[in-house]
Amino acid sequence: MGILGIIYMIAGYWAVGETIYANKIRIGTAQNLFLSRFILGFAFGFILIPIAIIKKIIMH
């Protein structure tokens, strides 16, 4: 895992927040909230990152 892996994980985490959890209020422990977003970002980042970027471009 190099620098690209770290960038992918950060971008995936961001993309989950911009797509799946956008405009949602989540209740739970900090660990649960972080891990669920991190795991979804890692697993589906290749799909969610482009969608989040396109969404950001269109909305601004």
The first five atom37 places (N, CA, C, CB, O) and aatype in JSON, in Angstrom:
{
  "aatype": [12, 7, 9, 10, 7, 9, 9, 18, 12, 9, 0, 7, 18, 17, 0, 19, 7, 6, 16, 9, 18, 0, 2, 11, 9, 1, 9, 7, 16, 0, 5, 2, 10, 13, 10, 15, 1, 13, 9, 10, 7, 13, 0, 13, 7, 13, 9, 10, 9, 14, 9, 0, 9, 9, 11, 11, 9, 9, 12, 8],
  "atom_mask": [
    [1, 1, 1, 1, 1],
    [1, 1, 1, 0, 1],
    [1, 1, 1, 1, 1],
    [1, 1, 1, 1, 1],
    [1, 1, 1, 0, 1],
    [1, 1, 1, 1, 1],
    [1, 1, 1, 1, 1],
    [1, 1, 1, 1, 1],
    [1, 1, 1, 1, 1],
    [1, 1, 1, 1, 1],
    [1, 1, 1, 1, 1],
    [1, 1, 1, 0, 1],
    [1, 1, 1, 1, 1],
    [1, 1, 1, 1, 1],
    [1, 1, 1, 1, 1],
    [1, 1, 1, 1, 1],
    [1, 1, 1, 0, 1],
    [1, 1, 1, 1, 1],
    [1, 1, 1, 1, 1],
    [1, 1, 1, 1, 1],
    [1, 1, 1, 1, 1],
    [1, 1, 1, 1, 1],
    [1, 1, 1, 1, 1],
    [1, 1, 1, 1, 1],
    [1, 1, 1, 1, 1],
    [1, 1, 1, 1, 1],
    [1, 1, 1, 1, 1],
    [1, 1, 1, 0, 1],
    [1, 1, 1, 1, 1],
    [1, 1, 1, 1, 1],
    [1, 1, 1, 1, 1],
    [1, 1, 1, 1, 1],
    [1, 1, 1, 1, 1],
    [1, 1, 1, 1, 1],
    [1, 1, 1, 1, 1],
    [1, 1, 1, 1, 1],
    [1, 1, 1, 1, 1],
    [1, 1, 1, 1, 1],
    [1, 1, 1, 1, 1],
    [1, 1, 1, 1, 1],
    [1, 1, 1, 0, 1],
    [1, 1, 1, 1, 1],
    [1, 1, 1, 1, 1],
    [1, 1, 1, 1, 1],
    [1, 1, 1, 0, 1],
    [1, 1, 1, 1, 1],
    [1, 1, 1, 1, 1],
    [1, 1, 1, 1, 1],
    [1, 1, 1, 1, 1],
    [1, 1, 1, 1, 1],
    [1, 1, 1, 1, 1],
    [1, 1, 1, 1, 1],
    [1, 1, 1, 1, 1],
    [1, 1, 1, 1, 1],
    [1, 1, 1, 1, 1],
    [1, 1, 1, 1, 1],
    [1, 1, 1, 1, 1],
    [1, 1, 1, 1, 1],
    [1, 1, 1, 1, 1],
    [1, 1, 1, 1, 1]
  ],
  "atom_positions": [
    [[0.85, -1.16, 0.0], [0.0, 0.0, 0.0], [0.9, 1.23, 0.0], [-0.97, -0.01, 1.22], [1.67, 1.47, 0.93]],
    [[0.78, 1.97, -1.02], [1.58, 3.18, -1.12], [0.73, 4.41, -0.95], [0.0, 0.0, 0.0], [-0.35, 4.39, -0.37]],
    [[1.26, 5.48, -1.47], [0.57, 6.76, -1.37], [-0.75, 6.74, -2.13], [1.46, 7.88, -1.9], [-1.71, 7.39, -1.73]],
    [[-0.81, 5.99, -3.24], [-2.06, 5.9, -4.0], [-3.15, 5.18, -3.2], [-1.82, 5.17, -5.32], [-4.33, 5.53, -3.31]],
    [[-2.77, 4.19, -2.42], [-3.74, 3.5, -1.57], [-4.32, 4.42, -0.51], [0.0, 0.0, 0.0], [-5.52, 4.38, -0.23]],
    [[-3.48, 5.24, 0.08], [-3.96, 6.19, 1.09], [-4.88, 7.23, 0.46], [-2.76, 6.89, 1.78], [-5.92, 7.57, 1.03]],
    [[-4.51, 7.72, -0.72], [-5.35, 8.69, -1.43], [-6.69, 8.06, -1.79], [-4.64, 9.21, -2.7], [-7.73, 8.7, -1.67]],
    [[-6.67, 6.8, -2.23], [-7.9, 6.1, -2.58], [-8.82, 5.96, -1.36], [-7.59, 4.71, -3.15], [-10.02, 6.17, -1.47]],
    [[-8.25, 5.62, -0.2], [-9.07, 5.45, 1.0], [-9.67, 6.78, 1.46], [-8.23, 4.85, 2.12], [-10.83, 6.83, 1.88]],
    [[-8.9, 7.84, 1.38], [-9.41, 9.16, 1.77], [-10.5, 9.61, 0.81], [-8.27, 10.2, 1.81], [-11.54, 10.1, 1.23]],
    [[-10.26, 9.43, -0.49], [-11.26, 9.82, -1.5], [-12.52, 8.97, -1.37], [-10.67, 9.69, -2.91], [-13.62, 9.48, -1.54]],
    [[-12.37, 7.7, -1.08], [-13.52, 6.83, -0.89], [-14.34, 7.23, 0.32], [0.0, 0.0, 0.0], [-15.57, 7.24, 0.27]],
    [[-13.67, 7.57, 1.41], [-14.36, 8.03, 2.62], [-15.15, 9.3, 2.32], [-13.34, 8.29, 3.76], [-16.3, 9.43, 2.72]],
    [[-14.52, 10.24, 1.6], [-15.19, 11.49, 1.22], [-16.38, 11.2, 0.3], [-14.2, 12.45, 0.53], [-17.45, 11.78, 0.47]],
    [[-16.19, 10.31, -0.67], [-17.23, 10.01, -1.65], [-18.47, 9.38, -1.0], [-16.69, 9.08, -2.73], [-19.59, 9.66, -1.41]],
    [[-18.27, 8.55, 0.0], [-19.41, 7.96, 0.7], [-20.23, 9.05, 1.38], [-18.94, 6.91, 1.75], [-21.46, 9.02, 1.37]],
    [[-19.55, 10.02, 1.97], [-20.25, 11.13, 2.6], [-21.0, 12.0, 1.6], [0.0, 0.0, 0.0], [-22.04, 12.56, 1.93]],
    [[-20.46, 12.12, 0.4], [-21.09, 12.95, -0.62], [-22.22, 12.24, -1.36], [-20.05, 13.4, -1.62], [-23.08, 12.91, -1.94]],
    [[-22.25, 10.92, -1.34], [-23.24, 10.2, -2.13], [-24.23, 9.45, -1.24], [-22.56, 9.22, -3.08], [-25.41, 9.8, -1.2]],
    [[-23.78, 8.44, -0.54], [-24.68, 7.58, 0.23], [-25.26, 8.32, 1.44], [-23.95, 6.33, 0.69], [-26.46, 8.24, 1.69]],
    [[-24.41, 9.03, 2.18], [-24.86, 9.66, 3.42], [-25.12, 11.15, 3.26], [-23.84, 9.45, 4.5], [-25.17, 11.86, 4.26]],
    [[-25.29, 11.65, 2.05], [-25.58, 13.07, 1.85], [-26.95, 13.41, 2.43], [-25.52, 13.44, 0.33], [-27.93, 12.69, 2.2]],
    [[-27.01, 14.5, 3.18], [-28.25, 15.0, 3.78], [-28.91, 14.0, 4.71], [-29.23, 15.38, 2.69], [-30.14, 13.94, 4.8]],
    [[-28.12, 13.22, 5.4], [-28.65, 12.24, 6.36], [-28.07, 12.52, 7.74], [-28.33, 10.78, 5.91], [-26.91, 12.92, 7.87]],
    [[-28.86, 12.31, 8.76], [-28.39, 12.41, 10.13], [-28.16, 10.99, 10.62], [-29.4, 13.18, 11.05], [-29.07, 10.17, 10.61]],
    [[-26.94, 10.71, 11.04], [-26.6, 9.37, 11.51], [-26.34, 9.42, 13.0], [-25.36, 8.81, 10.75], [-25.68, 10.33, 13.5]],
    [[-26.86, 8.44, 13.7], [-26.7, 8.36, 15.15], [-25.97, 7.06, 15.47], [-28.07, 8.44, 15.88], [-26.34, 5.99, 14.98]],
    [[-24.96, 7.16, 16.29], [-24.21, 5.98, 16.71], [-22.91, 6.41, 17.35], [0.0, 0.0, 0.0], [-22.65, 7.59, 17.55]],
    [[-22.1, 5.44, 17.68], [-20.8, 5.75, 18.26], [-19.88, 6.27, 17.17], [-20.19, 4.5, 18.95], [-20.08, 6.0, 15.99]],
    [[-18.88, 7.02, 17.58], [-17.93, 7.57, 16.61], [-17.23, 6.46, 15.85], [-16.89, 8.47, 17.32], [-16.99, 6.57, 14.65]],
    [[-16.9, 5.38, 16.54], [-16.23, 4.26, 15.9], [-17.13, 3.62, 14.85], [-15.82, 3.22, 16.95], [-16.67, 3.31, 13.75]],
    [[-18.39, 3.41, 15.18], [-19.33, 2.8, 14.25], [-19.54, 3.69, 13.02], [-20.67, 2.53, 14.94], [-19.54, 3.2, 11.89]],
    [[-19.71, 4.98, 13.24], [-19.92, 5.91, 12.13], [-18.7, 5.95, 11.21], [-20.23, 7.31, 12.66], [-18.84, 5.91, 9.99]],
    [[-17.51, 6.02, 11.81], [-16.29, 6.08, 11.01], [-16.06, 4.78, 10.25], [-15.09, 6.37, 11.91], [-15.78, 4.8, 9.05]],
    [[-16.17, 3.65, 10.94], [-15.88, 2.37, 10.29], [-16.85, 2.03, 9.17], [-15.89, 1.26, 11.31], [-16.44, 1.51, 8.14]],
    [[-18.13, 2.33, 9.36], [-19.09, 2.02, 8.29], [-18.79, 2.85, 7.06], [-20.53, 2.27, 8.77], [-18.85, 2.34, 5.94]],
    [[-18.46, 4.12, 7.24], [-18.14, 4.99, 6.1], [-16.81, 4.57, 5.46], [-18.06, 6.46, 6.55], [-16.69, 4.57, 4.24]],
    [[-15.84, 4.21, 6.28], [-14.53, 3.81, 5.78], [-14.63, 2.51, 4.97], [-13.54, 3.63, 6.94], [-14.05, 2.41, 3.89]],
    [[-15.35, 1.54, 5.49], [-15.48, 0.24, 4.8], [-16.24, 0.4, 3.49], [-16.18, -0.78, 5.7], [-15.85, -0.18, 2.48]],
    [[-17.32, 1.17, 3.5], [-18.06, 1.41, 2.26], [-17.2, 2.15, 1.25], [-19.34, 2.21, 2.54], [-17.24, 1.85, 0.06]],
    [[-16.42, 3.12, 1.71], [-15.54, 3.86, 0.81], [-14.46, 2.98, 0.21], [0.0, 0.0, 0.0], [-14.12, 3.12, -0.96]],
    [[-13.93, 2.07, 1.01], [-12.9, 1.16, 0.51], [-13.48, 0.15, -0.47], [-12.22, 0.44, 1.67], [-12.86, -0.15, -1.49]],
    [[-14.66, -0.36, -0.17], [-15.26, -1.4, -1.0], [-15.85, -0.85, -2.3], [-16.35, -2.12, -0.22], [-15.72, -1.47, -3.35]],
    [[-16.48, 0.31, -2.23], [-17.19, 0.84, -3.39], [-16.61, 2.16, -3.89], [-18.64, 1.03, -3.06], [-17.27, 2.89, -4.63]],
    [[-15.39, 2.47, -3.49], [-14.77, 3.73, -3.9], [-14.63, 3.87, -5.39], [0.0, 0.0, 0.0], [-14.79, 4.97, -5.92]],
    [[-14.33, 2.79, -6.08], [-14.15, 2.87, -7.53], [-15.44, 3.3, -8.24], [-13.69, 1.52, -8.08], [-15.38, 3.81, -9.35]],
    [[-16.58, 3.09, -7.61], [-17.87, 3.54, -8.18], [-18.23, 4.92, -7.62], [-18.99, 2.51, -7.86], [-18.67, 5.8, -8.37]],
    [[-18.06, 5.11, -6.32], [-18.55, 6.31, -5.66], [-17.69, 7.55, -5.91], [-18.65, 6.08, -4.2], [-18.22, 8.66, -5.95]],
    [[-16.39, 7.38, -6.08], [-15.51, 8.54, -6.29], [-15.88, 9.3, -7.56], [-14.05, 8.1, -6.35], [-16.05, 10.52, -7.49]],
    [[-16.02, 8.64, -8.72], [-16.43, 9.4, -9.91], [-17.82, 10.03, -9.77], [-16.41, 8.5, -11.12], [-18.04, 11.14, -10.25]],
    [[-18.75, 9.33, -9.12], [-20.09, 9.87, -8.94], [-20.04, 11.12, -8.06], [-21.03, 8.81, -8.3], [-20.7, 12.12, -8.36]],
    [[-19.25, 11.08, -6.98], [-19.15, 12.23, -6.09], [-18.5, 13.42, -6.79], [-18.35, 11.86, -4.84], [-18.91, 14.56, -6.58]],
    [[-17.49, 13.16, -7.61], [-16.83, 14.25, -8.35], [-17.81, 14.88, -9.33], [-15.58, 13.74, -9.09], [-17.89, 16.11, -9.42]],
    [[-18.53, 14.07, -10.07], [-19.52, 14.59, -11.03], [-20.6, 15.38, -10.29], [-20.15, 13.43, -11.85], [-21.02, 16.44, -10.75]],
    [[-21.05, 14.86, -9.16], [-22.07, 15.54, -8.37], [-21.56, 16.9, -7.9], [-22.49, 14.68, -7.17], [-22.3, 17.88, -7.94]],
    [[-20.32, 16.97, -7.45], [-19.72, 18.23, -7.0], [-19.63, 19.23, -8.14], [-18.34, 17.98, -6.41], [-19.92, 20.41, -7.95]],
    [[-19.24, 18.77, -9.33], [-19.11, 19.66, -10.48], [-20.47, 20.2, -10.9], [-18.44, 18.93, -11.67], [-20.6, 21.4, -11.18]],
    [[-21.47, 19.35, -10.94], [-22.8, 19.77, -11.38], [-23.46, 20.7, -10.37], [-23.69, 18.54, -11.62], [-24.11, 21.66, -10.76]],
    [[-23.3, 20.43, -9.09], [-23.97, 21.22, -8.06], [-23.35, 22.6, -7.88], [-23.95, 20.48, -6.75], [-23.99, 23.49, -7.32]],
    [[-22.13, 22.81, -8.32], [-21.49, 24.13, -8.14], [-21.5, 24.86, -9.38], [-20.09, 24.01, -7.64], [-21.01, 25.99, -9.44]]
  ]
}
